[in-house]
């Protein structure tokens, strides 16, 4: 196997291509050429990139950050808190699903099956209009989230944004967090079940407690196993955060909609919105790749 690898490394790239690779490359080239031809002949849209970029970077009337970047920051804030909540709640769901006690396993299974089989848009509407309006007063958070009149320091503003939007932030975080937690719960459960029972038995034979076994033996292996699917779910959470724009949470998609409709630069604004989501998701992908490599090195040691 090593000899084949060395030989392959010494062969030029074009000689390692198979006939199927050439067919695929030719197909992609023809498709790109056809799209370029059709765009030059059939598209009559007048691009306004200079005006659109100027609009995106223009500060607001009060001197604050441009509206576009406020939406981008709101998306980052919403996604970050949503991930924290989804990881916490999803881990609890996964442990409950893995438990042998029906009192934990049955409710967790029912929740996961319910959320995973309801369209996200329907879930957001149900949660926001029926549950969120009742949940906030029930938890005694109405005075903080709806009637906050005190000053907001820089740390609070950085972590939670403007005080008049705290209720929207909490609702959005709970919405996307509860959606993602259902999938993370299944990821955690499958990760736990992928560990052979012999690992538990070997640790017990060495006199290790169940908590020590879980913390020092099982958890590192589970983290290595579930990092790739967790990365995919984290990226999905960032993209799913756009759904909450429908309940007037002023994140990137909501801001992009308003800017595109008011300015008329439809394609330019939406292309920049898409590029912003792309950069966020690529950054997450690179971060999780680094975590996965480090966890594998730790296990090898």
Residue frames relative to the residue before (quaternion, step in Angstrom):
aa qw qx qy qz dx dy dz
X 1.0000 0.0000 0.0000 0.0000 0.00 0.00 0.00
X 0.6550 0.5083 -0.3063 0.4678 3.56 1.01 -0.86
X 0.6390 0.5312 -0.3253 0.4512 3.59 1.03 -0.86
X 0.6411 0.5239 -0.3218 0.4594 3.58 0.98 -0.84
X 0.6447 0.5258 -0.3178 0.4548 3.57 1.00 -0.83
X 0.6595 0.5057 -0.3077 0.4633 3.58 0.96 -0.90
X 0.6518 0.5138 -0.3126 0.4620 3.57 0.97 -0.89
X 0.6538 0.5238 -0.3076 0.4512 3.58 1.00 -0.91
X 0.6505 0.5221 -0.3266 0.4446 3.56 1.06 -0.76
X 0.6898 0.4810 -0.2861 0.4593 3.60 1.13 -0.54
X 0.6031 0.5555 -0.3521 0.4513 3.60 1.27 -0.18
X 0.5218 -0.6354 0.4555 0.3413 3.62 -0.90 0.80
X 0.6492 -0.5634 0.3526 0.3699 3.53 -1.16 0.70
X 0.6944 0.4999 -0.3024 0.4202 3.60 0.82 -0.98
X 0.6457 0.5186 -0.3301 0.4530 3.60 1.16 -0.48
X 0.6390 0.5190 -0.3340 0.4590 3.58 1.20 -0.34
X 0.5375 0.6273 -0.4054 0.3915 3.59 1.25 -0.17
X 0.3430 -0.7265 0.5650 0.1879 3.52 -1.07 0.86
X 0.6818 -0.4643 0.3490 0.4447 3.62 -1.22 0.20
X 0.6242 0.5387 -0.3400 0.4522 3.58 1.06 -0.71
X 0.6196 0.5375 -0.3390 0.4607 3.59 1.07 -0.73
X 0.6568 0.5022 -0.3110 0.4687 3.59 0.95 -0.83
X 0.6311 0.5280 -0.3315 0.4616 3.59 1.03 -0.78
X 0.6669 0.4969 -0.2991 0.4678 3.59 0.94 -0.90
X 0.6495 0.5101 -0.3198 0.4644 3.60 0.95 -0.83
X 0.6548 0.5033 -0.3126 0.4693 3.58 0.98 -0.84
X 0.6377 0.5269 -0.3256 0.4580 3.59 1.02 -0.79
X 0.6565 0.5011 -0.3059 0.4736 3.58 0.95 -0.89
X 0.6514 0.5168 -0.3168 0.4563 3.61 0.95 -0.85
X 0.6561 0.4999 -0.3096 0.4730 3.58 0.97 -0.85
X 0.6482 0.5180 -0.3206 0.4569 3.59 0.97 -0.83
X 0.6592 0.4980 -0.3090 0.4711 3.60 0.95 -0.87
X 0.6551 0.5155 -0.3111 0.4564 3.58 0.99 -0.82
X 0.6541 0.5102 -0.3093 0.4650 3.55 1.02 -0.83
X 0.6519 0.5073 -0.3145 0.4678 3.60 0.97 -0.85
X 0.6412 0.5155 -0.3291 0.4635 3.59 0.98 -0.81
X 0.6583 0.5092 -0.3112 0.4588 3.59 0.94 -0.87
X 0.6863 0.4785 -0.2940 0.4621 3.58 0.86 -0.93
X 0.6462 0.5165 -0.3326 0.4527 3.61 1.02 -0.73
X 0.6763 0.4836 -0.3002 0.4675 3.59 1.05 -0.70
X 0.7181 0.4346 -0.2460 0.4846 3.60 1.14 -0.55
X 0.8349 0.3067 -0.1147 0.4424 3.55 0.76 -1.10
X 0.6518 0.5036 -0.3277 0.4629 3.63 1.19 -0.28
X 0.1147 -0.8218 0.5576 0.0215 3.58 -0.62 1.16
X 0.3784 0.7417 -0.4812 0.2740 3.58 1.24 0.30
X 0.3088 -0.7390 0.5753 0.1661 3.55 -0.98 0.93
X 0.2859 -0.7851 0.5278 0.1529 3.57 -0.46 1.19
X 0.1067 -0.7826 0.6126 0.0301 3.54 -1.12 0.80
X 0.0271 0.8532 -0.5199 0.0325 3.54 0.75 1.04
X 0.6345 0.5398 -0.3494 0.4289 3.61 0.91 -0.80
X 0.6923 0.4651 -0.2787 0.4762 3.57 0.87 -0.95
X 0.6540 0.5212 -0.3204 0.4450 3.59 0.98 -0.83
X 0.6636 0.4886 -0.3069 0.4761 3.58 0.93 -0.86
X 0.6295 0.5241 -0.3325 0.4673 3.58 1.01 -0.78
X 0.6415 0.5215 -0.3177 0.4643 3.59 1.03 -0.81
X 0.6574 0.5232 -0.3109 0.4443 3.58 0.93 -0.91
X 0.7661 0.3699 -0.1949 0.4882 3.61 0.97 -0.83
X 0.4924 0.6568 -0.4404 0.3636 3.61 1.21 0.13
X 0.4082 -0.7090 0.5077 0.2700 3.65 -0.70 0.99
X 0.5752 -0.5860 0.4443 0.3584 3.54 -1.26 0.41
X 0.7145 -0.4800 0.3019 0.4098 3.55 -1.27 0.32
X 0.6960 0.4607 -0.2776 0.4756 3.61 1.09 -0.63
X 0.5957 -0.6038 0.3496 0.3979 3.59 1.28 0.15
X 0.4948 0.6604 -0.4294 0.3669 3.58 1.26 0.04
X 0.7518 -0.3802 0.2811 0.4595 3.55 -1.32 0.01
X 0.6149 -0.5325 0.4145 0.4082 3.60 -1.16 0.47
X 0.6296 -0.5799 0.3736 0.3573 3.55 -1.09 0.80
X 0.6292 0.5503 -0.3359 0.4340 3.60 0.98 -0.83
X 0.7131 0.4463 -0.2607 0.4736 3.58 0.87 -0.93
X 0.5683 0.5527 -0.3880 0.4702 3.58 1.17 -0.42
X 0.6507 0.5005 -0.3085 0.4806 3.57 1.05 -0.77
X 0.6333 0.5269 -0.3260 0.4637 3.59 1.04 -0.77
X 0.6578 0.4920 -0.3040 0.4825 3.58 0.95 -0.87
X 0.6329 0.5286 -0.3306 0.4589 3.58 1.01 -0.77
X 0.6363 0.5166 -0.3243 0.4723 3.60 1.04 -0.75
X 0.6461 0.5088 -0.3178 0.4719 3.59 0.96 -0.86
X 0.6642 0.5040 -0.3005 0.4631 3.57 0.92 -0.94
X 0.6636 0.5079 -0.2929 0.4647 3.56 0.92 -0.95
X 0.6781 0.4880 -0.2895 0.4671 3.59 0.92 -0.91
X 0.6528 0.5259 -0.3246 0.4381 3.60 0.94 -0.86
X 0.6991 0.4405 -0.2743 0.4919 3.58 0.83 -0.95
X 0.6161 0.5457 -0.3437 0.4522 3.58 1.09 -0.68
X 0.6437 0.5131 -0.3194 0.4695 3.59 1.03 -0.77
X 0.6350 0.5308 -0.3306 0.4536 3.57 0.95 -0.87
X 0.6931 0.4636 -0.2763 0.4779 3.56 0.85 -0.97
X 0.6639 0.5100 -0.3119 0.4492 3.61 0.93 -0.88
X 0.6491 0.5088 -0.3228 0.4644 3.61 0.98 -0.78
X 0.6639 0.4981 -0.3043 0.4676 3.58 0.95 -0.87
X 0.7219 0.4327 -0.2497 0.4788 3.57 0.73 -1.06
X 0.6546 0.5216 -0.3129 0.4489 3.59 1.00 -0.81
X 0.6262 0.5254 -0.3365 0.4675 3.59 1.05 -0.72
X 0.6380 0.5130 -0.3226 0.4751 3.58 0.99 -0.80
X 0.6479 0.5111 -0.3148 0.4689 3.58 0.99 -0.83
X 0.6576 0.5168 -0.3080 0.4534 3.57 0.97 -0.86
X 0.6536 0.4958 -0.3075 0.4821 3.59 0.99 -0.83
X 0.6465 0.5134 -0.3188 0.4656 3.56 1.03 -0.78
X 0.6464 0.5097 -0.3122 0.4742 3.59 1.03 -0.78
X 0.6809 0.4818 -0.2782 0.4763 3.59 1.09 -0.69
X 0.5463 0.6486 -0.3836 0.3657 3.57 1.23 -0.50
X 0.4465 -0.6798 0.5169 0.2670 3.55 -1.20 0.60
X 0.5933 0.5708 -0.3615 0.4377 3.58 1.27 -0.24
X 0.4428 -0.7233 0.4700 0.2448 3.57 -0.69 1.11
X 0.5904 0.5927 -0.3715 0.4026 3.60 1.12 -0.61
X 0.7033 0.3913 -0.2523 0.5372 3.60 1.19 -0.48
X 0.6969 0.5202 -0.2826 0.4047 3.55 0.87 -0.98
X 0.6780 0.5189 -0.3060 0.4211 3.60 0.86 -0.92
X 0.6861 0.4534 -0.3188 0.4713 3.68 0.75 -0.86
X 0.6427 0.5190 -0.3346 0.4535 3.61 0.98 -0.77
X 0.6492 0.5087 -0.3143 0.4701 3.58 0.98 -0.82
X 0.6512 0.5188 -0.3159 0.4550 3.58 0.97 -0.87
X 0.6582 0.5042 -0.3157 0.4615 3.60 0.93 -0.84
X 0.6700 0.5048 -0.3063 0.4499 3.59 0.85 -0.96
X 0.6807 0.4798 -0.2991 0.4658 3.58 0.87 -0.89
X 0.6337 0.5393 -0.3282 0.4471 3.58 1.04 -0.76
X 0.7177 0.4516 -0.2600 0.4619 3.58 0.77 -1.05
X 0.6895 0.4969 -0.2909 0.4394 3.59 0.91 -0.86
X 0.7436 0.3877 -0.2233 0.4968 3.59 1.16 -0.41
X 0.5894 0.4881 -0.3871 0.5143 3.57 1.28 0.49
X 0.5097 -0.6352 0.4671 0.3442 3.64 -0.87 0.82
X 0.5669 -0.6300 0.4020 0.3466 3.63 -0.87 0.89
X 0.6389 0.5355 -0.3376 0.4371 3.59 0.96 -0.79
X 0.6487 0.5029 -0.3125 0.4781 3.58 0.97 -0.84
X 0.6397 0.5322 -0.3239 0.4502 3.58 0.98 -0.85
X 0.6497 0.5230 -0.3165 0.4519 3.59 0.95 -0.91
X 0.6727 0.4900 -0.3037 0.4639 3.60 0.89 -0.88
X 0.6477 0.5113 -0.3220 0.4641 3.59 0.94 -0.88
X 0.6868 0.4881 -0.2971 0.4493 3.55 0.84 -0.98
X 0.7209 0.4743 -0.2778 0.4221 3.58 0.73 -1.01
X 0.7742 0.3889 -0.2060 0.4550 3.57 0.75 -1.03
X 0.7760 0.3415 -0.1918 0.4944 3.61 1.07 -0.58
X 0.7683 0.3620 -0.1984 0.4891 3.58 0.94 -0.83
X 0.6777 0.5207 -0.3112 0.4156 3.57 0.79 -1.01
X 0.6656 0.5126 -0.3107 0.4446 3.59 0.91 -0.86
X 0.7056 0.4190 -0.2596 0.5091 3.58 1.17 -0.53
X 0.6477 0.5627 -0.3211 0.4010 3.57 1.07 -0.74
X 0.6470 0.5434 -0.3308 0.4203 3.59 0.93 -0.84
X 0.6824 0.4377 -0.3124 0.4951 3.66 0.83 -0.78
X 0.6212 0.5635 -0.3449 0.4214 3.59 1.04 -0.75
X 0.7158 0.4277 -0.2412 0.4965 3.58 1.05 -0.78
X 0.4846 -0.6881 0.4225 0.3364 3.59 1.25 -0.04
X 0.4818 0.6860 -0.4186 0.3494 3.58 1.18 0.51
X 0.3972 0.7519 -0.4604 0.2548 3.57 1.26 0.01
X 0.6644 0.5131 -0.3120 0.4449 3.60 0.96 -0.86
X 0.6875 0.4764 -0.2849 0.4682 3.58 1.05 -0.75
X 0.7745 0.3998 -0.1964 0.4491 3.56 0.79 -1.03
X 0.7876 0.3291 -0.1605 0.4955 3.59 1.02 -0.74
X 0.8017 0.2682 -0.1176 0.5210 3.59 1.07 -0.67
X 0.2971 0.7721 -0.5114 0.2325 3.58 1.13 0.58
X 0.0623 -0.8260 0.5600 -0.0162 3.57 -0.64 1.17
X 0.5514 0.6362 -0.3927 0.3701 3.59 1.24 -0.19
X 0.6317 -0.5224 0.4080 0.4019 3.53 -1.31 0.15
X 0.2920 -0.7365 0.5881 0.1626 3.54 -1.17 0.68
X 0.3180 -0.7614 0.5296 0.1965 3.59 -0.64 1.07
X 0.7197 -0.4663 0.2958 0.4209 3.56 -1.29 0.21
X 0.6385 0.5277 -0.3313 0.4518 3.59 1.01 -0.76
X 0.6562 0.4979 -0.3064 0.4771 3.58 0.94 -0.87
X 0.6530 0.5151 -0.3100 0.4606 3.55 0.98 -0.85
X 0.6591 0.5082 -0.3052 0.4627 3.59 1.03 -0.82
X 0.7334 0.4390 -0.2393 0.4606 3.57 0.89 -0.92
X 0.8350 0.2205 -0.0668 0.4998 3.58 0.91 -0.90
X 0.4882 -0.6770 0.4340 0.3390 3.60 1.21 -0.14
X 0.7779 -0.3193 0.2510 0.4794 3.53 -1.29 -0.40
X 0.5609 -0.6475 0.4030 0.3220 3.58 -1.00 0.87
X 0.6572 0.5209 -0.3258 0.4366 3.60 1.03 -0.67
X 0.7071 0.4084 -0.2656 0.5124 3.61 1.28 -0.11
X 0.3592 0.7574 -0.4850 0.2492 3.59 1.24 0.23
X 0.6349 0.5276 -0.3403 0.4502 3.60 0.97 -0.76
X 0.6480 0.5082 -0.3150 0.4719 3.59 1.00 -0.80
X 0.6382 0.5296 -0.3247 0.4548 3.57 1.00 -0.84
X 0.6661 0.4950 -0.3065 0.4662 3.59 0.86 -0.93
X 0.6520 0.5111 -0.3178 0.4612 3.58 0.91 -0.85
X 0.6768 0.4926 -0.2946 0.4610 3.58 0.92 -0.87
X 0.6425 0.5199 -0.3193 0.4636 3.57 0.98 -0.85
X 0.6695 0.4896 -0.3027 0.4694 3.58 0.90 -0.89
X 0.6359 0.5463 -0.3314 0.4329 3.60 0.98 -0.82
X 0.7608 0.3692 -0.2196 0.4865 3.56 0.58 -1.12
X 0.6112 0.5563 -0.3514 0.4398 3.59 1.15 -0.57
X 0.6786 0.4754 -0.2915 0.4780 3.57 0.95 -0.87
X 0.6105 0.5372 -0.3492 0.4655 3.58 1.09 -0.62
X 0.7245 0.4391 -0.2520 0.4678 3.58 0.78 -1.01
X 0.5924 0.5970 -0.3680 0.3967 3.57 1.08 -0.66
X 0.6053 0.5629 -0.3592 0.4333 3.59 1.06 -0.67
X 0.6938 0.4501 -0.2689 0.4937 3.59 1.01 -0.80
X 0.6363 0.5182 -0.3292 0.4672 3.58 1.03 -0.76
X 0.5977 0.5710 -0.3577 0.4345 3.58 1.07 -0.68
X 0.6718 0.4740 -0.2892 0.4904 3.57 0.98 -0.83
X 0.6163 0.5362 -0.3485 0.4596 3.60 1.07 -0.67
X 0.6642 0.4948 -0.2986 0.4743 3.59 0.93 -0.92
X 0.6512 0.5188 -0.3214 0.4510 3.59 0.92 -0.86
X 0.6789 0.4780 -0.2986 0.4706 3.58 0.87 -0.92
X 0.6232 0.5386 -0.3400 0.4538 3.58 1.08 -0.67
X 0.6557 0.4985 -0.3052 0.4780 3.58 0.99 -0.81
X 0.6957 0.4757 -0.2813 0.4589 3.57 0.93 -0.85
X 0.6052 0.5699 -0.3599 0.4235 3.60 1.19 -0.38
X 0.5908 0.5611 -0.3692 0.4469 3.60 1.24 -0.32
X 0.4507 -0.6996 0.4749 0.2863 3.64 -0.68 0.99
X 0.5651 -0.6143 0.4346 0.3381 3.55 -1.09 0.72
X 0.5562 0.6251 -0.3852 0.3894 3.56 1.19 -0.48
X 0.5752 0.5801 -0.3768 0.4367 3.60 1.19 -0.50
X 0.6535 0.4948 -0.3021 0.4867 3.56 0.99 -0.86
X 0.6830 0.5003 -0.2913 0.4454 3.57 0.86 -0.99
X 0.6436 0.5185 -0.3267 0.4585 3.59 0.99 -0.79
X 0.6585 0.5023 -0.3096 0.4671 3.58 0.98 -0.83
X 0.6511 0.5089 -0.3151 0.4667 3.59 1.00 -0.79
X 0.6430 0.5275 -0.3259 0.4496 3.58 1.04 -0.74
X 0.6643 0.4800 -0.2933 0.4922 3.57 1.24 -0.48
X 0.5613 -0.6389 0.3651 0.3787 3.57 1.30 0.06
X 0.4334 0.6969 -0.4680 0.3280 3.58 1.20 0.31
X 0.4808 -0.6563 0.4993 0.2979 3.56 -1.07 0.77
X 0.6539 -0.5214 0.3612 0.4124 3.56 -1.24 0.36
X 0.6468 0.5181 -0.3219 0.4579 3.60 1.01 -0.79
X 0.6596 0.4999 -0.3047 0.4714 3.59 0.97 -0.87
X 0.6253 0.5337 -0.3277 0.4655 3.57 1.06 -0.78
X 0.6738 0.4953 -0.2941 0.4627 3.55 0.91 -0.93
X 0.7083 0.4827 -0.2602 0.4446 3.58 0.93 -0.94
X 0.8094 0.3248 -0.1364 0.4699 3.58 0.79 -1.02
X 0.7584 0.3627 -0.1992 0.5036 3.60 1.11 -0.54
X 0.7697 0.3835 -0.2003 0.4694 3.56 0.69 -1.12
X 0.6695 0.5479 -0.3171 0.3886 3.59 0.78 -1.04
X 0.6665 0.4895 -0.3419 0.4464 3.69 0.81 -0.79
X 0.6579 0.4975 -0.3134 0.4706 3.60 1.01 -0.75
X 0.6408 0.5186 -0.3224 0.4653 3.56 1.02 -0.81
X 0.6479 0.5272 -0.3256 0.4430 3.59 0.93 -0.86
X 0.6442 0.5095 -0.3228 0.4704 3.58 1.01 -0.78
X 0.6832 0.5018 -0.2874 0.4460 3.57 0.99 -0.85
X 0.7781 0.3760 -0.1918 0.4653 3.58 0.92 -0.86
X 0.4315 0.7187 -0.4647 0.2852 3.63 1.19 -0.09
X 0.6710 0.4893 -0.3350 0.4452 3.69 0.79 -0.82
X 0.7033 0.4248 -0.3091 0.4788 3.67 0.77 -0.81
X 0.6021 0.5420 -0.3662 0.4578 3.61 1.11 -0.55
X 0.6126 0.5422 -0.3452 0.4599 3.57 1.06 -0.73
X 0.6614 0.5024 -0.3046 0.4662 3.57 0.94 -0.87
X 0.6726 0.4909 -0.3011 0.4647 3.56 0.99 -0.80
X 0.6225 0.5301 -0.3427 0.4626 3.59 1.06 -0.69
X 0.6455 0.5012 -0.3145 0.4829 3.58 1.01 -0.80
X 0.6382 0.5169 -0.3240 0.4696 3.58 1.01 -0.78
X 0.6210 0.5438 -0.3442 0.4474 3.59 1.05 -0.74
X 0.6368 0.5191 -0.3360 0.4606 3.60 0.96 -0.83
X 0.6878 0.4659 -0.2852 0.4781 3.58 0.91 -0.89
X 0.6635 0.5090 -0.3083 0.4536 3.60 1.03 -0.75
X 0.5232 0.6389 -0.4167 0.3801 3.58 1.22 -0.35
X 0.5642 0.6051 -0.3868 0.4072 3.59 1.20 -0.41
X 0.5563 0.6258 -0.3940 0.3790 3.60 1.17 -0.48
X 0.6710 0.5270 -0.3121 0.4179 3.57 0.98 -0.83
X 0.4504 0.6608 -0.4726 0.3704 3.60 1.22 0.03
X 0.6021 0.5842 -0.3475 0.4188 3.58 1.20 -0.51
X 0.7081 0.3655 -0.2632 0.5438 3.59 1.22 -0.28
X 0.6140 -0.6370 0.3071 0.3506 3.55 1.14 0.89
X 0.3743 0.6650 -0.5421 0.3520 3.56 0.99 0.84
X 0.3583 -0.8035 0.4455 0.1660 3.55 -0.50 1.25
X 0.2044 0.7586 -0.5847 0.2021 3.54 0.45 1.26
X 0.8174 -0.3295 0.1652 0.4426 3.56 -1.32 -0.08
X 0.6715 0.4937 -0.3079 0.4588 3.60 0.90 -0.85
X 0.6324 0.5235 -0.3236 0.4704 3.58 1.01 -0.81
X 0.6704 0.4880 -0.2895 0.4780 3.58 0.92 -0.94
X 0.6470 0.5251 -0.3189 0.4516 3.60 0.96 -0.85
X 0.6303 0.5364 -0.3270 0.4560 3.57 1.01 -0.80
X 0.6847 0.4832 -0.2878 0.4636 3.57 0.87 -0.96
X 0.6802 0.4906 -0.3008 0.4541 3.58 0.90 -0.88
X 0.6564 0.5085 -0.3148 0.4598 3.60 0.97 -0.84
X 0.6875 0.4864 -0.2904 0.4544 3.59 0.93 -0.87
X 0.7054 0.4704 -0.2718 0.4552 3.59 0.98 -0.82
X 0.7465 0.4077 -0.2199 0.4776 3.59 1.04 -0.74
X 0.3938 -0.7201 0.4816 0.3073 3.58 1.09 -0.67
X 0.5541 0.5789 -0.4036 0.4415 3.60 1.30 0.03
X 0.0853 -0.8698 0.4840 0.0432 3.55 0.67 1.16
X 0.7488 0.4135 -0.2378 0.4602 3.57 0.58 -1.16
X 0.6456 0.5384 -0.3349 0.4256 3.58 0.92 -0.83
X 0.6858 0.4816 -0.2893 0.4627 3.58 0.84 -0.99
X 0.7026 0.4659 -0.2874 0.4546 3.58 0.84 -0.93
X 0.6051 0.5298 -0.3662 0.4681 3.60 1.09 -0.53
X 0.6624 0.4831 -0.3084 0.4825 3.60 1.02 -0.72
X 0.6006 0.5310 -0.3550 0.4809 3.59 1.11 -0.63
X 0.6652 0.5006 -0.3004 0.4655 3.58 0.92 -0.90
X 0.6438 0.5146 -0.3218 0.4659 3.59 1.01 -0.79
X 0.6321 0.5308 -0.3352 0.4543 3.60 1.04 -0.72
X 0.6481 0.4907 -0.3148 0.4900 3.59 0.97 -0.82
X 0.6242 0.5471 -0.3371 0.4444 3.58 1.01 -0.80
X 0.6726 0.4908 -0.3045 0.4626 3.60 0.88 -0.89
X 0.6406 0.5200 -0.3292 0.4592 3.59 0.98 -0.80
X 0.6975 0.4745 -0.2772 0.4598 3.58 0.87 -0.95
X 0.6306 0.5172 -0.3361 0.4711 3.61 1.05 -0.69
X 0.6301 0.5270 -0.3317 0.4639 3.59 1.02 -0.77
X 0.6479 0.5037 -0.3120 0.4787 3.59 1.00 -0.80
X 0.6440 0.5317 -0.3213 0.4464 3.57 0.94 -0.88
X 0.6684 0.4874 -0.2980 0.4764 3.60 0.93 -0.87
X 0.6319 0.5367 -0.3322 0.4498 3.58 1.02 -0.78
X 0.6946 0.4609 -0.2798 0.4762 3.58 0.86 -0.93
X 0.5955 0.5483 -0.3682 0.4574 3.62 1.07 -0.58
X 0.6446 0.5107 -0.3134 0.4748 3.57 1.02 -0.82
X 0.6511 0.5111 -0.3150 0.4643 3.59 0.95 -0.87
X 0.6499 0.5235 -0.3173 0.4505 3.58 0.95 -0.86
X 0.6628 0.5016 -0.3100 0.4614 3.60 0.91 -0.87
X 0.6685 0.4970 -0.3059 0.4609 3.59 0.94 -0.84
X 0.6546 0.5069 -0.3223 0.4590 3.59 0.97 -0.78
X 0.6366 0.5146 -0.3290 0.4709 3.59 1.06 -0.70
X 0.6383 0.5087 -0.3260 0.4769 3.59 0.99 -0.79
X 0.6382 0.5292 -0.3291 0.4520 3.59 1.00 -0.79
X 0.6648 0.4932 -0.3065 0.4700 3.59 0.98 -0.81
X 0.6473 0.5307 -0.3239 0.4410 3.59 1.02 -0.75
X 0.6157 0.5359 -0.3471 0.4618 3.56 1.16 -0.57
